[in-house]
Amino acid sequence: MFKELLQGKPFGHPLHPALVHLPIGLFILTLLLDLGSLAQPGNGLVRGAFYTLIGGVATALLAAIPGLVDWSDIRQDHPAKKTATLHLALNLTVVGLNGVSLILRYGSLDAGATPAAPLALSLLAVVILSYSGYLGGTLVYTDGIAVGRHRRHTATPRQTVHLSAEQRAGRFVPVARADQLGEGETLRAEVDGTVMTIVKVDGRFYAFQEFCTHRFGPLSEGSLRDHEIMCPWHRSCFDVRTGQVTQGPAKTDLKTFEVAVANGQIQVKLLPAAPEPGRKDGYDQVRERVRLTQR
């Protein structure tokens, strides 16, 4: 599938971060050649800056294609969606500024030094690119966007199903239609602050806490192998039937929820609001963090 190719799944590595190094390096090299032409006037540096800028714009457009695919795959209600949108807009602005700079340079290829206007545009573009790169790092290292998704064979959930079921702990609550989930697919649901992942494996549905007990990675975005779910961040694995850890670095089992199917609806039994005395698990530790950062 073309989308999987752009996400880097056939290569075992995300494609967008591998491609962005080319335009970043070429745009910075262009600026250095521009400044060099001022320090030591020469036609060669001016022409060199022009050609490296062409390469930068071309590779930036190339890198933008998988980047746009990654952006479209971010869950619609994820708080990082706004950051990703700004990152995308800034990158397109950089390409636009450098495109104008190319046009202005074309008539001055025989000049001894790069003219002031295209030089200013290149400088501004590099400044914007630096901030956009910072945002890109935030998306990966803080929000975990696209981390591990090249290992996933099904689409990531586009949104969280939000439900209210107050005073219904210990009873089954309808969460979604059974036909919403295909084999090996996941669904993310939040019921009165309880955030869970629902999966379909071998025709059966299973539900467990959304956040990994290691470093709180989103399990609904992880990859499934038989009855194991792998966290996309650090590859901890859990048995979806029991919540038990099958591979570290996680050491604490997941909280699981009983699931039933009735009238074509996936129904999940909520746990009592109060945790068992003395019990501490991954979900209890991150519940407040979930409310603040993932809603």
C-alpha positions as CSV (number, residue, x, y, z in Angstrom):
1,M,0.0,0.0,0.0
2,F,1.3,3.4,-1.0
3,K,0.5,5.0,2.4
4,E,2.5,2.2,4.2
5,L,5.4,2.9,1.9
6,L,5.4,6.6,2.8
7,Q,5.2,5.7,6.4
8,G,8.4,3.6,6.0
9,K,6.9,0.3,7.0
10,P,8.6,-1.7,4.2
11,F,12.0,-0.2,5.4
12,G,11.4,-0.8,9.1
13,H,12.0,2.9,9.8
14,P,9.9,6.1,9.5
15,L,10.5,7.8,6.2
16,H,10.0,11.4,7.0
17,P,12.7,11.9,9.6
18,A,15.2,10.1,7.3
19,L,14.5,12.6,4.4
20,V,14.4,15.9,6.3
21,H,18.2,15.9,6.8
22,L,18.7,16.6,3.2
23,P,16.8,20.0,2.9
24,I,18.0,21.1,6.4
25,G,21.6,20.6,5.4
26,L,21.2,22.1,1.9
27,F,19.4,25.2,3.3
28,I,22.1,25.8,5.9
29,L,24.8,25.3,3.3
30,T,23.1,27.8,1.0
31,L,23.2,30.4,3.8
32,L,26.9,29.7,4.5
33,L,27.7,30.1,0.8
34,D,25.8,33.4,0.8
35,L,27.7,34.7,3.8
36,G,31.0,33.4,2.2
37,S,30.2,35.4,-1.0
38,L,30.1,38.6,1.1
39,A,33.4,37.8,2.9
40,Q,35.1,36.8,-0.3
41,P,33.3,37.9,-3.4
42,G,33.2,35.4,-6.1
43,N,30.8,34.2,-8.8
44,G,31.4,30.5,-7.8
45,L,29.9,30.9,-4.3
46,V,26.9,32.8,-5.7
47,R,26.2,30.0,-8.2
48,G,26.9,27.3,-5.6
49,A,24.3,28.8,-3.3
50,F,21.8,28.9,-6.1
51,Y,22.2,25.2,-6.9
52,T,22.2,24.1,-3.3
53,L,19.0,26.0,-2.8
54,I,17.4,24.2,-5.7
55,G,18.4,20.9,-4.1
56,G,17.0,22.1,-0.8
57,V,13.6,23.1,-2.2
58,A,13.4,19.8,-4.2
59,T,14.2,17.6,-1.3
60,A,12.0,19.6,1.1
61,L,9.1,18.9,-1.2
62,L,10.0,15.3,-1.3
63,A,10.3,15.0,2.5
64,A,6.9,16.9,2.8
65,I,5.0,14.0,1.2
66,P,5.6,11.4,3.9
67,G,5.4,14.2,6.5
68,L,1.9,15.0,5.3
69,V,1.0,11.4,5.6
70,D,2.3,11.3,9.2
71,W,0.3,14.4,10.0
72,S,-2.9,13.0,8.6
73,D,-2.4,9.9,10.8
74,I,-2.3,11.7,14.1
75,R,-5.4,11.2,16.1
76,Q,-7.8,14.1,15.6
77,D,-8.3,14.7,19.3
78,H,-4.6,14.3,20.2
79,P,-3.2,17.5,21.8
80,A,-0.1,17.3,19.6
81,K,-2.3,17.8,16.5
82,K,-2.0,21.5,16.8
83,T,1.7,21.4,17.2
84,A,2.0,19.2,14.1
85,T,-0.2,21.6,12.1
86,L,2.1,24.5,13.1
87,H,5.1,22.4,12.2
88,L,3.6,21.7,8.8
89,A,2.7,25.3,8.2
90,L,6.2,26.5,9.1
91,N,7.9,24.0,6.9
92,L,5.7,25.1,3.9
93,T,6.6,28.7,4.7
94,V,10.3,27.8,4.6
95,V,9.8,26.3,1.2
96,G,7.9,29.3,0.0
97,L,10.5,31.8,1.2
98,N,13.3,29.8,-0.5
99,G,11.2,29.5,-3.6
100,V,11.0,33.3,-3.8
101,S,14.7,33.5,-3.0
102,L,15.4,31.3,-6.0
103,I,13.5,33.5,-8.3
104,L,15.4,36.6,-7.1
105,R,18.7,34.9,-7.4
106,Y,18.2,33.8,-11.0
107,G,19.0,37.2,-12.5
108,S,22.1,37.7,-10.4
109,L,24.1,34.5,-11.0
110,D,27.0,36.5,-12.4
111,A,27.1,38.8,-9.4
112,G,30.2,38.8,-7.1
113,A,28.1,38.4,-4.0
114,T,24.5,37.3,-3.2
115,P,22.1,40.2,-3.3
116,A,20.6,41.4,0.0
117,A,17.0,40.4,-0.7
118,P,17.6,36.6,-1.4
119,L,20.2,36.6,1.4
120,A,17.6,38.0,3.9
121,L,15.1,35.4,2.8
122,S,17.5,32.5,3.2
123,L,18.4,33.8,6.7
124,L,14.8,34.1,7.7
125,A,14.0,30.7,6.3
126,V,16.8,29.1,8.3
127,V,15.5,30.8,11.5
128,I,12.0,29.5,10.9
129,L,13.3,26.1,10.0
130,S,15.2,25.9,13.3
131,Y,12.1,26.6,15.3
132,S,10.1,24.1,13.2
133,G,12.8,21.5,13.8
134,Y,12.4,22.1,17.5
135,L,8.7,21.5,17.2
136,G,9.4,18.3,15.2
137,G,11.6,17.1,18.1
138,T,8.8,17.9,20.6
139,L,6.4,15.8,18.5
140,V,8.7,12.8,18.7
141,Y,10.3,13.0,22.1
142,T,7.5,14.6,24.1
143,D,4.4,13.4,22.4
144,G,5.7,10.2,20.8
145,I,4.1,11.0,17.4
146,A,4.9,8.3,14.8
147,V,7.2,6.5,17.2
148,G,7.0,2.7,16.5
149,R,4.1,3.1,14.0
150,H,6.2,1.8,11.2
151,R,5.8,-1.6,12.9
152,R,2.0,-1.4,13.0
153,H,0.1,-3.2,10.2
154,T,-3.3,-1.5,10.7
155,A,-4.4,2.1,10.8
156,T,-4.1,4.0,14.1
157,P,-7.3,5.2,15.8
158,R,-8.4,8.6,14.4
159,Q,-10.1,9.7,17.6
160,T,-11.0,8.8,21.1
161,V,-14.6,7.6,21.8
162,H,-15.7,9.7,24.8
163,L,-18.6,8.3,26.9
164,S,-20.2,9.2,30.2
165,A,-21.4,6.3,32.4
166,E,-21.5,7.8,35.9
167,Q,-22.6,5.5,38.8
168,R,-22.3,2.4,36.5
169,A,-19.1,0.8,37.9
170,G,-19.5,-2.9,37.9
171,R,-22.0,-2.9,35.0
172,F,-21.5,-3.3,31.3
173,V,-21.4,-0.1,29.3
174,P,-21.9,0.0,25.5
175,V,-18.7,1.5,23.9
176,A,-18.9,1.0,20.2
177,R,-20.5,-1.1,17.4
178,A,-18.8,-4.4,17.0
179,D,-18.5,-3.8,13.2
180,Q,-16.3,-0.8,13.9
181,L,-13.3,-3.0,14.6
182,G,-11.7,-5.3,12.1
183,E,-9.3,-8.1,12.9
184,G,-6.1,-6.8,14.5
185,E,-7.5,-3.3,14.9
186,T,-7.7,-1.2,18.0
187,L,-10.1,1.4,19.4
188,R,-9.4,4.0,22.1
189,A,-12.2,4.8,24.5
190,E,-12.5,7.1,27.5
191,V,-15.3,6.4,30.0
192,D,-15.5,8.9,32.8
193,G,-11.8,9.3,33.0
194,T,-11.0,5.6,32.5
195,V,-9.0,5.4,29.2
196,M,-8.9,2.0,27.6
197,T,-7.8,0.2,24.5
198,I,-10.2,-2.3,22.8
199,V,-8.8,-4.8,20.3
200,K,-10.1,-7.6,18.2
201,V,-8.0,-10.8,18.0
202,D,-9.2,-14.1,16.5
203,G,-12.8,-12.7,16.4
204,R,-12.9,-11.9,20.1
205,F,-12.7,-8.5,21.8
206,Y,-10.4,-7.6,24.7
207,A,-10.1,-4.3,26.7
208,F,-7.3,-3.1,28.9
209,Q,-5.8,0.2,30.1
210,E,-4.6,2.5,27.4
211,F,-1.3,3.6,28.9
212,C,1.7,1.3,29.1
213,T,2.9,0.7,32.7
214,H,6.5,1.5,31.7
215,R,6.5,5.0,30.4
216,F,2.8,5.5,29.6
217,G,3.0,4.8,25.8
218,P,-0.4,4.7,24.0
219,L,-1.1,1.0,23.5
220,S,-4.0,1.7,21.1
221,E,-1.2,2.8,18.7
222,G,0.9,-0.3,19.3
223,S,1.3,-3.4,17.1
224,L,-0.4,-6.7,17.6
225,R,1.2,-10.1,17.3
226,D,-1.2,-13.0,18.0
227,H,-2.5,-12.1,21.5
228,E,0.3,-9.7,22.4
229,I,0.2,-5.9,22.1
230,M,3.5,-4.2,21.8
231,C,3.9,-0.6,23.1
232,P,5.0,1.6,20.3
233,W,7.5,3.5,22.5
234,H,9.7,1.0,24.2
235,R,8.5,-2.4,22.9
236,S,7.0,-3.7,26.2
237,C,4.6,-6.5,25.4
238,F,1.4,-7.6,27.2
239,D,-1.1,-10.4,26.8
240,V,-4.3,-8.7,25.8
241,R,-6.3,-11.5,27.4
242,T,-4.8,-11.2,30.9
243,G,-2.8,-7.9,30.9
244,Q,0.3,-9.8,31.9
245,V,3.7,-8.5,30.9
246,T,5.3,-10.9,28.3
247,Q,8.3,-8.7,27.5
248,G,10.0,-5.8,29.3
249,P,11.0,-3.2,30.1
250,A,7.5,-3.0,31.7
251,K,7.2,-4.9,35.0
252,T,3.7,-4.2,36.0
253,D,0.7,-5.9,34.4
254,L,-2.1,-4.0,32.7
255,K,-5.5,-3.5,34.2
256,T,-8.0,-5.4,32.1
257,F,-11.8,-5.0,31.6
258,E,-14.4,-7.7,31.0
259,V,-15.9,-7.4,27.5
260,A,-19.2,-8.7,26.1
261,V,-21.0,-8.3,22.8
262,A,-24.8,-7.7,22.8
263,N,-27.1,-6.4,20.2
264,G,-24.1,-5.7,17.9
265,Q,-22.5,-3.5,20.6
266,I,-19.1,-3.9,22.3
267,Q,-19.8,-3.6,26.0
268,V,-17.2,-3.1,28.7
269,K,-17.6,-3.7,32.4
270,L,-16.2,-0.8,34.4
271,L,-14.2,-1.4,37.5
272,P,-15.1,0.2,40.8
273,A,-14.0,3.9,41.0
274,A,-12.0,3.3,44.2
275,P,-8.8,1.1,43.7
276,E,-8.2,-1.9,46.0
277,P,-6.4,-0.9,49.2
278,G,-2.7,-0.8,48.7
279,R,-2.9,-1.5,45.0
280,K,-0.8,0.6,42.7
281,D,-0.6,-0.1,39.0
282,G,0.4,1.8,35.9
283,Y,-3.1,3.3,35.3
284,D,-3.5,4.6,38.8
285,Q,-0.1,6.3,38.5
286,V,-0.9,8.2,35.3
287,R,-4.6,8.9,35.7
288,E,-4.1,12.5,36.5
289,R,-1.5,12.9,33.7
290,V,-4.0,11.4,31.3
291,R,-6.6,14.0,32.2
292,L,-4.2,16.8,31.7
293,T,-2.4,15.8,28.5
294,Q,-4.5,13.4,26.5
295,R,-8.0,14.8,26.4
